[in-house]
Amino acid sequence: MAEENGSGLKSLQAALGVLTFMARQSGPLTLSEIARNCGMPVSKVHRYLASFTQAGLARQEGRSGRYDLGPEAMQLGLAALARNDFVNRTADGLPDLALDTSMTALLSVWANEGATVVRWERSVSPTVTSMGLGTTLPLLTSATGRVFLAWSQKAPIQATLDSELRRAARNPALFPDVAPTRASIARLSGEIRERGYATVDGQYIPGLVAAAAPILDWQGEVQAAVTLVGVDPASVLPNAPQVQALLAFCRGRSVVREIA
């Protein structure tokens, strides 16, 4: 009989650990590679893989003998994705985030060639702004847009990026905190990813500051952005409780929880 601990079967947990490790790799691996990385004897991992292969959760390539995820693992993943509604799950928690931070909270998705606001929760002390539902925010000069800049695939945002850079070339004053060049924008994107959130200050909208973080899918790509808008510059500093609340909120609703 498998040995039990306080929360389940140890042997099952070990077996699922092997499957989880395989799921995080970019391709098939040899038996010895899997065993070494999982810290298990080769014989034990071989038994687990034999069971997974029989169940369709793993498959072994004929010529190389390497192991990869099988068709049933794909079905499990697709079923899980079908049940993961990023936007609705995030929207349900937005009122509490606005209340906890005393800042206006926005939920945005990429649509209409821009970051489009689909939910708006005002704080106890409403922030005076012309933004509202359906507003499309710029890619490079809004905290929300910068989240999509940092965590999106290139293709969906490329046309918008090109258009905004052309406009900035005609009027560099549009970018008070970053040079309107591709190299500078690439550095900005990397800095945002490293920090885990994007900000803009009153240089863009006088009197307002904003911090935004991503809701990440299973590939680490942004499905939605959550933005806090307020008037206090201290509220968007890295150690500010509002920023920490924003990051925790987004981590809890992301599949890949890499947000700092």
C-alpha positions as CSV (number, residue, x, y, z in Angstrom):
1,M,0.0,0.0,0.0
2,A,1.3,3.5,-0.8
3,E,2.4,5.4,2.2
4,E,0.1,8.3,3.0
5,N,1.0,11.7,4.5
6,G,-1.3,14.4,5.8
7,S,-2.4,15.6,2.4
8,G,-2.3,12.6,0.1
9,L,-0.3,9.7,-1.3
10,K,3.4,10.2,-1.4
11,S,3.9,7.9,-4.4
12,L,1.2,9.7,-6.4
13,Q,2.7,13.0,-5.5
14,A,6.1,11.8,-6.7
15,A,4.6,10.5,-9.9
16,L,2.8,13.7,-10.6
17,G,6.0,15.6,-9.9
18,V,7.6,13.8,-12.8
19,L,4.7,14.7,-15.1
20,T,4.8,18.4,-13.9
21,F,8.5,18.5,-14.6
22,M,7.9,17.2,-18.2
23,A,5.2,19.7,-18.7
24,R,7.6,22.6,-18.0
25,Q,10.2,21.5,-20.5
26,S,10.4,22.6,-24.1
27,G,10.6,19.1,-25.6
28,P,11.2,15.4,-25.1
29,L,13.9,14.2,-22.6
30,T,15.7,10.9,-22.0
31,L,14.8,8.7,-19.0
32,S,18.1,9.6,-17.3
33,E,17.5,13.3,-17.8
34,I,14.1,13.1,-16.2
35,A,15.3,11.0,-13.3
36,R,18.3,13.3,-12.6
37,N,16.3,16.5,-12.7
38,C,13.5,15.0,-10.5
39,G,16.1,13.6,-8.0
40,M,14.7,10.0,-8.4
41,P,16.2,6.6,-9.2
42,V,16.0,5.7,-12.9
43,S,14.0,2.5,-12.1
44,K,11.3,4.4,-10.3
45,V,10.9,7.0,-13.0
46,H,10.8,4.3,-15.6
47,R,7.8,2.7,-13.8
48,Y,6.0,6.0,-13.6
49,L,6.6,6.7,-17.3
50,A,5.4,3.2,-18.2
51,S,2.1,3.9,-16.4
52,F,1.8,7.4,-17.9
53,T,2.4,6.0,-21.4
54,Q,-0.2,3.3,-20.9
55,A,-2.7,6.0,-19.8
56,G,-1.8,8.3,-22.7
57,L,-0.3,11.0,-20.5
58,A,3.2,10.4,-21.9
59,R,4.6,8.9,-25.1
60,Q,8.0,7.5,-26.0
61,E,9.6,8.4,-29.3
62,G,10.6,5.3,-31.3
63,R,14.1,6.1,-32.6
64,S,15.5,8.3,-29.8
65,G,13.6,6.7,-26.9
66,R,13.0,10.1,-25.4
67,Y,9.8,10.8,-23.4
68,D,7.3,13.6,-24.0
69,L,3.8,14.5,-23.0
70,G,1.1,12.3,-24.6
71,P,-2.3,13.1,-26.2
72,E,-4.2,12.7,-22.9
73,A,-2.0,15.3,-21.2
74,M,-2.9,17.6,-24.0
75,Q,-6.6,16.9,-23.5
76,L,-6.2,17.7,-19.8
77,G,-4.5,20.9,-20.6
78,L,-7.1,22.0,-23.1
79,A,-9.9,21.1,-20.6
80,A,-8.2,23.2,-17.9
81,L,-7.8,26.1,-20.3
82,A,-11.5,26.0,-21.3
83,R,-12.4,26.4,-17.7
84,N,-10.0,29.3,-17.0
85,D,-11.9,32.5,-17.8
86,F,-9.2,35.1,-17.1
87,V,-11.4,38.2,-17.6
88,N,-14.4,37.2,-15.6
89,R,-12.4,35.7,-12.7
90,T,-10.4,38.9,-12.6
91,A,-13.4,41.2,-12.9
92,D,-15.1,39.6,-10.0
93,G,-12.3,40.6,-7.7
94,L,-11.9,44.2,-9.0
95,P,-14.2,45.9,-6.5
96,D,-12.3,44.5,-3.5
97,L,-9.0,45.6,-5.1
98,A,-10.3,49.1,-5.5
99,L,-11.6,49.1,-1.9
100,D,-8.4,47.7,-0.4
101,T,-6.1,50.2,-2.3
102,S,-8.4,53.2,-2.3
103,M,-7.5,53.6,-6.0
104,T,-9.6,53.3,-9.1
105,A,-9.1,49.8,-10.7
106,L,-9.3,49.1,-14.4
107,L,-9.4,45.7,-16.2
108,S,-8.2,45.8,-19.8
109,V,-7.7,43.4,-22.7
110,W,-6.0,43.8,-26.1
111,A,-8.7,44.8,-28.6
112,N,-9.3,47.4,-31.3
113,E,-5.5,47.5,-31.8
114,G,-5.0,48.8,-28.2
115,A,-5.4,48.1,-24.5
116,T,-9.2,48.4,-24.1
117,V,-10.9,49.0,-20.8
118,V,-13.6,46.4,-20.2
119,R,-14.2,46.9,-16.4
120,W,-13.9,50.0,-14.2
121,E,-14.2,50.2,-10.5
122,R,-14.0,53.6,-8.8
123,S,-12.4,54.1,-5.5
124,V,-14.1,55.5,-2.4
125,S,-12.6,58.9,-3.5
126,P,-13.3,58.8,-7.3
127,T,-10.4,59.9,-9.5
128,V,-11.4,62.6,-12.0
129,T,-10.5,61.4,-15.5
130,S,-12.1,61.1,-18.9
131,M,-11.3,57.4,-19.2
132,G,-14.1,54.8,-18.9
133,L,-15.4,51.6,-20.4
134,G,-14.3,51.1,-23.9
135,T,-11.4,53.5,-23.7
136,T,-8.4,52.4,-25.7
137,L,-5.2,53.3,-24.0
138,P,-1.9,53.9,-25.9
139,L,0.7,51.1,-25.9
140,L,3.8,53.2,-25.0
141,T,2.5,56.1,-22.9
142,S,0.1,54.3,-20.5
143,A,0.8,51.9,-17.7
144,T,-1.8,49.5,-19.1
145,G,-0.4,49.6,-22.6
146,R,3.1,49.0,-21.3
147,V,2.0,45.8,-19.7
148,F,0.9,44.5,-23.1
149,L,4.2,45.8,-24.5
150,A,6.2,43.7,-22.0
151,W,4.2,40.5,-21.9
152,S,2.5,40.2,-25.3
153,Q,3.7,38.3,-28.3
154,K,5.1,40.7,-30.9
155,A,2.6,40.1,-33.7
156,P,-0.6,41.4,-32.1
157,I,1.0,44.7,-31.0
158,Q,3.4,45.3,-33.9
159,A,1.1,47.6,-35.9
160,T,0.3,49.7,-32.9
161,L,3.9,49.9,-31.9
162,D,5.0,51.0,-35.3
163,S,2.3,53.7,-35.5
164,E,3.1,55.1,-32.0
165,L,6.8,55.2,-32.8
166,R,6.1,57.1,-36.1
167,R,4.0,59.6,-34.2
168,A,6.7,60.0,-31.5
169,A,9.3,60.6,-34.2
170,R,7.3,63.6,-35.3
171,N,6.8,64.8,-31.7
172,P,9.4,63.5,-29.3
173,A,7.8,65.4,-26.4
174,L,5.2,62.7,-26.3
175,F,7.7,60.5,-24.5
176,P,9.0,62.4,-21.5
177,D,10.4,59.3,-19.7
178,V,11.8,57.2,-22.6
179,A,13.5,57.8,-25.9
180,P,11.2,56.9,-28.9
181,T,13.5,54.4,-30.4
182,R,13.2,50.6,-30.7
183,A,16.3,50.0,-28.6
184,S,15.0,52.2,-25.8
185,I,11.5,50.6,-26.0
186,A,13.1,47.1,-25.8
187,R,15.0,48.2,-22.7
188,L,11.8,49.6,-21.2
189,S,10.0,46.3,-21.9
190,G,12.8,44.3,-20.2
191,E,12.8,46.6,-17.1
192,I,9.0,46.2,-16.8
193,R,9.2,42.5,-16.9
194,E,12.0,42.4,-14.3
195,R,10.0,44.7,-12.0
196,G,6.8,42.9,-12.6
197,Y,4.6,45.9,-13.2
198,A,4.5,49.1,-15.3
199,T,3.9,52.7,-14.2
200,V,3.4,56.2,-15.6
201,D,3.4,59.4,-13.6
202,G,1.9,62.9,-14.0
203,Q,4.0,63.6,-17.1
204,Y,1.4,61.8,-19.2
205,I,-1.9,62.7,-17.5
206,P,-1.3,65.7,-15.2
207,G,-2.2,65.0,-11.6
208,L,-2.6,61.2,-12.1
209,V,-0.4,58.2,-11.6
210,A,-1.0,54.6,-12.5
211,A,0.5,51.1,-12.0
212,A,-0.5,48.1,-14.0
213,A,0.3,44.4,-13.8
214,P,-0.5,41.4,-16.1
215,I,-2.8,38.4,-15.8
216,L,-0.6,35.7,-17.3
217,D,-1.7,32.6,-19.1
218,W,0.0,29.2,-19.2
219,Q,2.6,30.5,-21.6
220,G,3.5,33.5,-19.5
221,E,1.7,35.8,-21.9
222,V,-0.7,38.6,-20.9
223,Q,-4.4,37.8,-21.2
224,A,-5.5,41.0,-19.4
225,A,-4.0,43.9,-17.5
226,V,-5.1,45.3,-14.1
227,T,-4.4,48.9,-13.5
228,L,-4.6,51.1,-10.4
229,V,-5.1,54.9,-11.0
230,G,-4.7,57.5,-8.3
231,V,-3.2,60.9,-7.5
232,D,-0.4,60.0,-4.9
233,P,3.0,59.4,-6.6
234,A,4.0,57.3,-3.5
235,S,1.3,54.8,-4.3
236,V,3.1,53.5,-7.4
237,L,6.5,53.0,-5.8
238,P,7.9,49.5,-5.7
239,N,7.3,49.0,-1.9
240,A,4.0,50.8,-1.8
241,P,1.2,48.7,-0.3
242,Q,-1.0,49.5,-3.3
243,V,1.6,48.0,-5.7
244,Q,2.1,44.9,-3.5
245,A,-1.7,44.4,-3.4
246,L,-1.9,44.8,-7.2
247,L,0.9,42.2,-7.7
248,A,-0.7,39.7,-5.3
249,F,-4.1,40.2,-7.0
250,C,-2.6,39.4,-10.4
251,R,-0.5,36.5,-9.2
252,G,-3.6,34.9,-7.7
253,R,-5.4,35.1,-11.1
254,S,-2.5,34.1,-13.4
255,V,-1.7,30.6,-14.5
256,V,2.1,31.4,-14.7
257,R,2.9,33.2,-11.4
258,E,6.2,34.9,-12.4
259,I,5.1,38.4,-11.4
260,A,7.5,39.9,-8.9
